[in-house]
């Protein structure tokens, strides 16, 4: 009779999630002629962890990344996150780089340079032993922050179970001022007229301008090179409308970099955002002329944004999506801009939009159209036309730097499984999220505007030459109609 021998095998680096089929003891049977001896040795026990389905909640600043979704050859959020999951022991060597093997899903995609505060991904990971979140954060750069994870059902998917998503666009208040950062052609054309517009043509002022209603005009020698098309002179000049109780007085030219004119006494630095108590000729006070996001402006801007609410065809607000494609129809739950925040000396208005889902560049284009209408670069009728399925219009896209994903919501899932599973939400991490937002996202948006003037430069493009569809044209009857080409649809 033959004798069978079983030997203990070393445990794998990453244990299988199934229960071990072999016993914890190893039995060895030796046969020597008629004598049989059986020895039993106990193998060294090691913890065998299970993969668990979890939802991971985290934040990131999108600077330097080509978006959320992994793309070969590009630096992406998912790419860095997957590597951190591997080095943290959450993903075994055999599954490294293969997210489908651990059932990976994201709640939202973000474009290049776009940040997030309440992003959520789900998958089957080894989250034991304790310290999983700390290990993850140690394997990620400072612009990442893993807040925590929640145990979820086996069928949970961060993408499929997300009811709605909230994005915020932090827009500098000066972008809503019709007279801030006008296009270069209109500024040059206004020189010497009764409606003088002088501002930084190369955005050295980052939005610090004044719209001047000059009654007496500027003397021919005040800006000798400006009339000849020399733009360098206008970079450092601000013209202020000065008024007193006696009426409009002569205009003073203030050179913000090289000093002030000899007959003007004031303190004006490169970082000045308003002009207070500027004395002209020692007698008259130049009054401040600064755009404010007051009740009137707020009411008008919110009225524009509200037109996006409901179900519409947003084929004009994305790329590579046909008007007849069902995916072009999206439902916007709410869109408003009720609050402002000041960061590093720049006042921003928070544009908050909540929707079921969004397409590529959709929110940035929605902001672009709203800003164009607010600045009177486009008629309010543009909104109605842009949302029509049978019209193709080229609309502006706001810079990506001001956009971030604020939160993902799982209301239906939480309601269904409230008695057996943890709630998937940011409630437990609200303070951490706010701290990360201020330290990494808000500061990045403000510093980028200070250094590069991303929004200020973009505002120069909002004109009929770059976007012919923004302006009205006359039809055969002589009535103004919105420009735009008919969209050819089939089926």
C-alpha positions, 0 to 999 in steps of 0.5 A: 500500500502506497503512502501519501505525503503532504507538505506545508506550502509558504503562504502567498504574499497577498492571501486569497480572499477565500477560506483556506481549504487545508487544515492548519496542521501538517501531517507527515507519514513515514514508512520504514518496513513494517514500522509506521510513525506519524508526526504532526507539526503545527505550521506558523500561523499568519493572518489571512486577510480578506478583500473587502468592497469599500468606497474611498473618499479623497481630494486632490489638486489637479495641477500637473495632471492630465485629468482623472481617468488613466491614460497610457503615457499621461500623468493622471489621478487614477494612475498615481492612485492605483500605484499608491494602492499597490504600494499600500498593500491594497492590491496584489502584485498579480492585479497591479495595473489591472483595475478591472480585477479589483472592480475599480470604479470612479464616481466622476471624471475630471478634466485636465487641471481640474481639482476635487474635494469629494471624489469617490472610488470603489473596489475590492481592496485589502484594507487590513491591518489597521493603518490603511489610510495612513499608508495610502497618504504616505504613498501619495504627494501632498496635493492628494488627501485620502480622508477615509473609506466606507464598507459597502455592499458587494454590488456597489459601484461609485459610478453607477450608484452616484445620484448627483454631483456638485461642482464649483467654479471659482470665478474672479468677480472682475470677470463679470464686469463688462469693462474689465479686460476688454479686447485690445481692438476696442481699447485702441479704438476708444482712445481719444473718445468720450468713452475712454477705456484703458486697461492692461493689454497684457494683463499685468494688472490682473483685472485692475482697471477702470472704465473712464467716461472722459469729458475733456479727453486725453491730451495728445501728448499724454499717450503719444505712442498709444495712438500709434498702436504701441501697446507697451505704453498702455500696460502701465497706465490707468485712467481714473474718472475724477469727480467732485461736488462741482462736477467732472474735472480733468482726467489724471493719468496715473503710471502704476509702475514708474510713479504718478504725474507731477500734479497728482498726489496719491499712493498707488502700487501694482497690487492696488485694487481700488482707488481711495482718497486720491487727491488731484491738484490738492483740491479734488478727490478722485472717487473709487470706481470699482465693480462690485458683486452686489444685489443687482449683479447677483440677481442678473447672474443667477437669472442667467445661470438658472436657465441651465436648470432642467433637462436640455440638449447640451451638444453645444457645450461639449466636444465630439457629441452629436446633437442627436446623441441621447448622451447630449441630454443632461439634467441640471438640478440647480445652478447658482452663484450666491456667495463670494470668497476672497483669496490672496486679495482676489474676490471670487464668486462661487458658481455651484452647479448640481447635476446627475452627470456632466460631459467633457468641458460642459461646465466650463462652457456653461460658465463661458456663455454665462460670463459672455452674456453678463459682460454684454459680449452676447445677447441673453437670447444666446442661451436659448439658442445654444440649448436647441438641438437643431442649432450648432454654435461655437461657445467659449470655454472658461479656463480649467483652473477655477473648476473643482468637484465639490461632492458626490452624492449617493442618496438612494444607496444610503437610504436603501442600506442605512440599517446595515451599512455605513453612509457614503458621504463627506459628512465625517470629513467636512473639516478636513475637506475644508482645510484641504480646499483652502490650503491647496485648491483655493490658494492654487486658483488665486496664485495662478490668477496672480502669476498667469492671469488665466481668467484675465487673458481669457476675457480678451477672447470674448468678442465677435471676432473670436466667437462670431456666434456670440453676436447677432446678425440681421436677417432678410427682414432687417431683424436681428437674429442670433448667429449659428449654423443649423445642425444636420440631424438624422433619424 
